[in-house]
Amino acid sequence: MNLGIVVTQTANARKIIEITEAAVKRGHSVSIFMTDDGVYLVTNGGIAALRKLEGVEMSLCNYSAGGRNVPDSLIPEGVINGTQYQNSLIHNECDKVMIF
């Protein structure tokens, strides 16, 4: 199963980590897309570390990041500095999508 997680706020970082780790443990792939205030989580060590798990892809909206003064230098290697196109891919390619 492919799980999509769209993050629009920072309040549920722990839940996102737990859900992602559980999904990967069960052999599922996870695509995480951060937009709106969710882009701040790219600096959260626990969230950023998820990108290193096998089967996890992580991206963020560069428009949201720029509007919130999150510089490219804070975006870890392996995180796609993308657009809403990555968001649309999640909705088209994932079996289930969770929005936080």
N, C-alpha and C positions, 0 to 999 in steps of 0.2 A: 504494500500500500504506500502511496505517496501522500504525505501530510503537509499541508501548507499552513504556515502561521504568519499572519499579517499583524504587525505590531504598530499601534498608533499612539500608545502612551507608555509611561515608564512604570506604572503601578504594579505590574504583574511579572516582573523579571524572574522571581523565584519559580513561579508556576511554569513559565516558558522553558526554563532550564529543566525542570522536572519532567515535563511532557516530552521535550525533545530527547532527553536521555532515555526515557522509558520507550519511546518509539524506536529509537536506534537499537536499543537492547533487544527489541522484538523483531529486528530485521527490516524495519520500515525506513524509507528515505524521508527527509524533512527539508522543506524549503522555507526559509525565514526571510520575510521582507519587512524592513523598518521604514516607516513613513511618519509624517506629522511629528509629534513629540517623541514617537518611538525611536527616532534616529539618535536620541541621546543615549540609548542603550548600547550603541556601538562602543562606548567607552567603559561599559560595565564588563569587568574581567570575566565574570561567569558566563555572560551572554556571548562575548567575543570568543571565548574558548570553544563554544559549540561548533564553530566553523571548522575545527580540527577533527571533529568526529567523522568517521566514515559514513557517507550517505547524507551528510548535511551540506546544504548550499545556503549561503547567506548573502543578502543584498540590501541596499538601502536606496532611498530616493535622494538623489543629489540635489534636487530642487528644495526639498524639505531641509536637508542638511545645511545648505547655503543660507536659507532663510532663518535658520536657528544658530548661525555662526559656528557650525561644527566643521572645522577645516579638514581638508583632505588628509592632512598629516595625522589626524586622530583616527582615521579609518584603517583598521588593521589589514595587513596583507591577507588576501584570500576572501575579503568581503567585496562583492561587486558594487562599485560606486555607479549605480544605474539610475533608471527612471521608472515611471509608472508602468513601463513595458514589463519589467520583472514582476510587478504586481499582477498584471494581466496573465502572465505565464502561469503563475501559481493558480489562479482561478480556472484556467483552461486545462492544466496538466495534472493537478492534484486531485486525489479521490475525495479528500475531506479538507476543508479550510476552517481554521479557527482564527478569530479576530479578537485581539486584545487592545 
